[in-house]
């Protein structure tokens, strides 16, 4: 199983592909998000339609592809929630010492 989810959007931000690992990460089925506007926020949350998800921790970039007369972008997403929790726990332990 892949660790990263992959979302593909068109130049307008409309979801054109949503892989199975992205479904695992967000809990939203492929059918629920296809054709919806995706808005990525700096607070590591995304908005699709009227749904907001704050579950993931890392967007590793958008890779543009020139298709016909337009562009598509693939975004790779990894949930780093556990890593952040570990970092916070270790930081608080060292602060006590």
FENVEN-V147738 format. One record per pair of residues at least 24 apart in sequence whose ideal C-beta (glycine too) atoms are under 10 Angstrom apart, sorted by the first residue. I is the first residue (numbers start at 1). J is the second residue. D is the distance in whole Angstrom. If there is no record, write none. Layout:
BEGIN
i: {I I}
j: {J J}
d: {D D}
END
This chain:
BEGIN
i: {2 2 3 3 3 3 4 4 4 4 4 4 4 5 5 5 5 5 5 5 6 6 6 6 6 7 7 7 7 7 7 7 7 7 7 7 7 8 8 8 8 8 8 8 8 9 9 9 9 9 9 9 9 9 9 10 10 10 10 10 10 11 11 11 11 11 11 11 12 12 12 12 13 13 13 13 13 13 14 15 15 16 16 16 16 17 17 18 19 19 21 21 21 21 22 22 22 22 24 25 25 25 25 25 25 25 25 26 26 26 26 26 26 27 27 27 28 38 38 40 40 44 44 44 44 46 46 54 55 55 56 56 57 57 57 57 57 58 58}
j: {76 78 76 77 78 79 58 60 75 76 77 78 79 56 59 75 76 77 78 79 63 74 75 76 77 33 38 40 46 48 59 62 73 74 75 76 77 38 62 63 65 72 73 74 75 36 37 38 40 62 71 72 73 74 75 38 67 70 71 72 73 64 67 69 70 71 72 73 37 38 70 71 37 38 39 40 48 73 38 48 49 67 72 73 74 72 74 48 74 77 76 77 78 79 56 75 76 77 79 53 55 56 57 77 78 79 81 51 53 55 56 77 79 51 53 55 53 73 75 75 77 77 80 81 84 75 77 81 79 81 80 81 81 82 83 84 85 83 84}
d: {10 10 10 10 6 8 9 7 10 5 6 5 9 8 10 9 7 4 8 8 10 6 7 6 8 8 7 9 9 9 9 9 9 7 5 8 7 10 10 9 9 6 7 5 8 10 9 5 9 8 10 7 5 8 7 10 9 6 7 6 8 9 9 10 5 5 8 8 8 10 9 10 5 5 7 9 10 9 7 7 10 10 7 9 10 9 8 9 10 10 10 8 9 10 9 9 10 7 9 9 7 6 10 6 8 5 10 9 5 6 7 8 9 10 8 8 7 10 8 7 9 10 9 10 10 9 9 10 7 7 8 8 5 9 7 6 10 9 9}
END
